[in-house]
Amino acid sequence: MENDRREFIKKTVLGTAALSFGGILPGFSAHSYRNISGANERINVGTVGVNSRGLALSNTFSMQKNCNIMYVSDVDIRAAEKCIDSVSKITGTRPKAAPDFRKAMEDKDLDAMVIATPDHWHAPAALLAMKAGKHVYLEKPCSHSPEEGEILVQAASKYNKVLQMGNQRRSWPNVAKGIEALKSGVIGKPYFGKGWYTNKRPSIGVGKLAAVPDWLNWDLWQGPAPRMPFKDNYVHYNWHWFWHWGTGEALNNGTHMVDLLRWGMGVDYPIRVSSNGGRFHYTDDWETPDTQVISMDFKEGFTMTWEGRSCNARSIEGSSVGAMFYGDKGSLLIAGGNGYTVFDVAGKEIESIEDKEKIDPRNAASPAQQLDALHIQNFFDGITKGTSLRSNIDSGHKSTLLVQLGNISQRVGRSLEIDPQNGHILKDKEARKLWSREYEKGWEMTL
């Protein structure tokens, strides 16, 4: 029976994605209909890391008629229970709790894993999932270090698994139209791209050693990272600003806009990367920059920059987040929503396409649920039909690498020369040491 179901998932064009509840038979609820309608066609999914963004993703996945969330995993028992309750209200079916997601992956009925853990877990969890025979939907960034990204590219090929990175704007229809317009020459030859993110984050203070809360499995939370004592200002969000687990604002939010710039410019690896900035706003435990400008030069004759301001929310071009392309005949703006605007070289607006649906780019959990579903369905189509992914791991790694190189430049305090064939750092032993990361013994990533 299991082999039949898996073969069906591989070969069948899913019809349930197009179904409406308008034709439900009398006496059947939407929940009942969902459970009897094409049960074999649904993709069985496990979600891991469900406190914030992971909860929103779990909800969005559970709303897809061709999806069945079998397992919910989190080291925080409160977050897991909240997610299970939320999914149950949507589907009428209660997923199983699997505090250690590796246990869930032992289930042969499980088809895919959705990974929204802290950054230091992203690549190791994705590799474990592929080794267990599961497809993977992986939140950005795809890796904590460049070496991990390269390992994932190899692993997806070796284990023949679908691996989609969650830079969802690749699936937003009007954003895609904007990129198409750019490539068709609407602003002439583009030569400069600028991305940005702004916010007003508070201080994280100075953490104190504390007893691990009874709701948290601190050892499993650390997982592949070398062990550290628990402090009261790490969990749940502030880990982003510690190099040990996080990757700063550059990968937290910069990945999205740099990906748009790379997509629009049609480039892969740079020849030079530099970064300037620092932690300026507070005296606290925050290690990564709260203000950062990364510059990237490409052999094709393009330059890109990304500006991140975590503690000053003044917007650029009227948006807290965005990507602007400058060409010899005009400019094209992709702001925070599902749309784009074209300007002539004098700065006059000549075209604007915008979705009426309001999007909040500063919402860390669910800025655009209805559009995320398009990215999820592309992931499912990759599994069932072999459809090309809009953000496969090769593409996701290249975009992630650009901002990783920026962070490495920031940490060593100088510009980096880069091999345009593979993105590797040239002639800088100190910088190359940051190409990889340290692991807790026994947690190293191996193909």
Residue pairs with C-beta under 8 A, 6 or more apart in sequence:
2 108
2 109
4 40
5 40
5 109
6 111
8 40
8 41
9 41
9 43
9 111
9 383
9 384
10 383
10 384
11 384
12 41
12 384
13 384
13 385
14 38
14 41
14 66
14 380
14 381
14 384
15 38
15 41
16 37
16 38
16 41
16 42
16 65
16 66
17 64
17 65
17 66
17 377
17 380
19 37
19 65
21 30
21 33
24 30
24 33
25 33
28 36
29 92
30 92
31 91
31 92
31 93
32 92
34 65
34 91
34 92
35 91
35 92
35 93
37 65
38 66
39 68
41 66
42 65
42 66
42 67
42 68
43 66
43 67
43 68
43 111
43 112
43 380
43 383
43 384
44 68
44 70
44 109
44 110
44 111
44 112
45 61
45 67
45 68
45 69
45 70
45 110
45 111
45 112
45 113
45 114
46 69
46 70
46 71
46 72
46 73
46 98
46 101
46 104
46 105
46 110
46 112
46 113
46 114
46 134
47 54
47 57
47 58
47 61
47 69
47 71
47 72
47 73
47 83
47 113
47 114
47 116
48 54
48 73
48 74
48 101
48 104
48 113
48 114
48 115
48 116
48 117
48 125
49 73
49 74
49 115
49 116
49 117
49 118
49 121
49 139
50 57
50 58
50 72
50 73
50 74
50 79
50 80
50 82
50 83
50 116
51 74
51 76
51 79
51 236
52 236
52 237
52 364
52 365
53 116
53 139
53 364
53 365
53 366
54 74
54 79
54 83
54 114
54 116
54 117
54 139
55 79
55 82
55 83
55 86
55 365
56 365
56 366
56 369
57 114
57 116
57 137
57 139
57 166
57 372
58 69
58 72
58 83
58 86
58 87
58 114
59 86
59 87
59 90
59 366
59 369
60 366
60 369
60 372
60 373
60 376
61 67
61 69
61 114
61 376
62 69
62 86
62 87
62 90
62 91
63 90
63 373
64 373
64 376
64 377
64 380
66 380
67 376
67 380
68 91
68 93
69 87
69 91
69 95
70 95
70 96
70 104
70 107
70 109
70 110
71 95
71 96
71 97
71 98
71 101
71 104
71 107
71 110
72 80
72 83
72 84
72 87
72 95
72 96
72 97
72 98
73 80
73 97
73 98
73 99
73 100
73 101
73 104
74 80
74 83
74 99
75 99
75 216
75 217
75 218
75 220
75 221
76 215
76 216
76 217
76 235
76 236
77 99
77 215
77 216
78 215
80 97
80 99
81 97
84 94
84 95
84 97
87 93
87 94
87 95
88 94
88 95
96 104
98 104
99 217
99 220
100 220
101 113
101 125
102 128
102 132
104 110
105 113
105 128
105 129
105 132
105 134
106 132
108 133
110 134
111 134
111 135
111 383
112 134
112 135
112 136
112 137
112 162
112 379
112 383
113 125
113 126
113 129
113 134
113 135
113 136
113 137
114 137
115 121
115 122
115 125
115 126
115 129
115 136
115 137
115 138
115 139
116 139
116 166
117 125
118 221
118 239
118 240
118 245
118 246
119 141
119 144
119 239
119 240
119 245
119 246
119 247
119 251
120 144
120 222
120 223
120 224
120 225
120 244
120 245
120 246
120 437
121 223
121 224
122 138
122 139
122 141
122 142
122 143
122 144
122 148
123 142
123 143
123 144
123 148
123 149
123 151
123 152
123 445
124 148
124 223
124 224
124 443
124 445
126 136
126 138
126 142
126 152
126 155
126 163
127 151
127 152
127 155
127 445
127 447
129 135
129 136
129 161
130 136
130 155
130 156
130 159
130 161
130 163
131 155
131 159
133 159
133 161
134 161
135 161
135 162
135 163
135 379
135 382
135 383
136 161
136 162
136 163
136 164
137 164
137 166
137 376
137 379
138 163
138 164
138 165
138 166
138 393
138 396
139 165
139 166
140 165
140 166
140 167
140 251
140 255
140 256
140 259
140 396
140 400
141 247
141 251
141 252
141 255
141 400
141 403
141 404
142 148
142 149
142 152
142 165
142 393
142 396
142 397
142 400
143 149
143 151
143 152
143 397
143 400
143 404
144 245
144 247
144 437
145 404
145 434
145 435
145 436
145 437
146 401
146 404
146 405
146 423
146 435
146 436
147 435
147 436
147 437
148 436
148 437
148 445
149 393
149 396
149 397
149 400
149 401
149 404
150 397
151 445
151 447
152 163
152 393
152 397
153 393
153 394
153 397
154 447
155 161
155 163
155 447
156 162
156 163
156 392
156 393
158 447
162 379
162 382
162 383
162 389
163 389
163 392
163 393
164 375
164 378
164 379
164 382
164 389
164 390
164 391
164 392
164 393
164 396
165 391
165 392
165 393
165 395
165 396
165 400
166 375
166 391
167 255
167 256
167 259
167 391
167 396
167 399
168 368
168 371
168 372
168 374
168 375
169 175
169 256
169 259
169 260
169 334
170 176
170 259
170 263
170 375
170 390
170 391
171 371
171 372
171 374
171 375
171 378
171 390
171 391
172 338
172 355
172 368
172 371
172 374
173 338
173 355
173 374
174 338
174 339
174 340
174 353
174 354
174 355
175 260
175 334
175 338
175 339
175 340
177 340
177 353
178 332
178 334
178 339
178 340
178 353
179 260
179 263
179 264
181 332
181 340
181 342
182 190
182 264
182 325
182 332
183 264
183 266
185 329
186 329
186 330
186 332
186 342
186 351
187 325
187 326
187 327
187 328
187 329
187 330
187 331
187 332
187 342
188 327
188 328
188 329
188 330
189 327
189 328
189 329
190 264
190 265
190 302
190 325
190 326
190 327
190 332
191 301
191 302
191 303
191 326
191 327
191 328
192 302
192 303
192 304
192 325
192 326
193 261
193 264
193 265
193 302
193 303
193 304
193 305
193 323
193 324
193 325
193 326
194 261
194 304
194 305
194 306
194 307
194 323
194 324
194 326
195 254
195 257
195 258
195 260
195 261
195 304
195 305
195 306
195 307
195 322
195 323
195 324
196 257
196 306
196 307
196 308
196 309
196 316
196 321
196 322
197 249
197 253
197 254
197 257
197 306
197 307
197 308
197 309
197 320
197 321
197 361
198 308
198 309
198 312
198 313
198 314
198 315
198 316
198 320
198 321
199 249
199 309
199 310
199 311
199 313
199 320
199 362
200 311
200 312
200 313
201 290
201 310
201 311
203 281
203 282
203 284
203 286
204 233
204 238
204 241
204 282
204 284
204 285
204 286
205 233
205 284
205 285
206 233
206 284
206 285
207 231
207 232
207 233
207 234
207 285
208 231
208 232
208 233
209 229
209 230
209 231
210 230
210 231
210 232
211 230
212 218
212 230
216 235
218 230
219 227
221 235
222 228
222 245
222 440
223 440
223 443
224 439
224 440
224 443
224 444
224 445
225 244
225 245
225 438
225 439
225 440
225 443
226 244
226 438
226 439
226 440
227 440
228 244
231 285
233 285
234 242
234 245
237 364
238 285
238 286
239 245
239 246
240 246
240 247
240 248
240 249
240 252
240 288
241 248
241 285
241 286
241 287
241 288
242 285
242 287
242 288
243 287
243 288
243 411
246 252
246 288
247 288
247 403
247 404
247 407
248 288
248 289
248 292
248 308
248 407
249 288
249 289
249 290
249 292
249 308
249 310
250 288
250 289
250 292
250 294
250 306
250 308
250 403
250 404
250 406
250 407
251 400
251 403
251 404
251 407
253 308
253 321
254 294
254 306
254 308
254 403
254 406
255 399
255 400
255 403
256 321
257 306
257 321
257 322
257 323
258 294
258 304
258 306
258 399
258 402
258 403
259 391
259 395
259 396
259 399
260 323
260 334
261 304
261 306
261 323
261 325
262 268
262 304
262 398
262 399
262 402
263 399
264 323
264 325
264 332
265 298
265 300
265 302
265 304
265 325
266 300
267 298
267 300
267 302
268 398
268 420
268 423
269 298
269 398
269 401
269 418
269 419
269 420
269 421
269 422
269 423
270 296
270 297
270 298
270 402
270 405
270 418
270 420
270 423
271 297
271 298
271 299
271 417
271 418
271 420
272 295
272 296
272 297
272 415
272 416
272 417
272 418
273 294
273 295
273 296
273 297
273 402
273 405
273 406
273 408
273 409
273 415
273 416
273 418
274 294
274 295
274 406
274 409
274 414
274 415
274 416
275 289
275 292
275 293
275 294
275 295
275 406
275 407
275 409
275 410
276 292
276 293
276 410
277 289
277 290
277 291
277 292
277 293
277 308
277 410
278 289
278 290
278 291
278 292
279 286
279 287
279 288
279 289
279 290
279 291
280 290
280 291
280 311
281 290
281 291
281 310
281 311
281 312
282 290
282 311
288 407
289 308
289 310
289 410
290 309
290 310
290 311
291 308
291 309
291 310
291 311
291 312
292 306
292 307
292 308
292 406
292 410
293 305
293 306
293 307
293 308
294 305
294 306
294 402
294 403
294 406
294 409
294 410
295 303
295 304
295 305
296 303
296 304
296 305
296 402
296 405
296 406
297 303
298 304
298 420
299 420
304 402
306 403
306 406
307 316
313 320
316 322
317 324
317 333
317 335
318 335
319 335
319 336
319 361
320 336
320 361
320 362
321 335
321 336
321 361
321 362
322 333
322 334
322 335
322 336
323 333
323 334
324 331
324 332
324 333
324 334
325 331
325 332
325 333
328 345
329 344
329 345
330 342
330 343
330 344
330 345
330 350
331 342
331 343
331 345
331 347
332 340
332 341
332 342
332 343
333 340
333 341
333 342
333 343
334 340
335 341
336 359
336 360
336 361
336 367
337 354
337 355
337 357
337 358
337 359
338 354
338 355
338 357
338 359
338 368
338 371
339 352
339 353
339 354
339 355
340 352
340 353
340 354
341 349
341 351
341 352
341 353
341 354
342 349
342 350
342 351
342 352
343 349
343 350
344 350
357 368
357 370
357 371
359 367
359 368
359 371
360 367
361 367
366 372
375 390
375 391
378 387
378 389
378 390
379 389
381 387
382 388
382 389
398 423
401 423
405 416
405 418
405 423
405 425
408 416
408 425
408 431
408 434
408 435
409 415
409 416
409 431
411 434
412 428
412 430
412 431
412 434
414 428
414 431
416 425
416 426
416 428
416 431
417 425
417 426
417 427
417 428
418 424
418 425
418 426
419 425
419 426
424 432
424 435
425 431
425 432
425 435
439 445
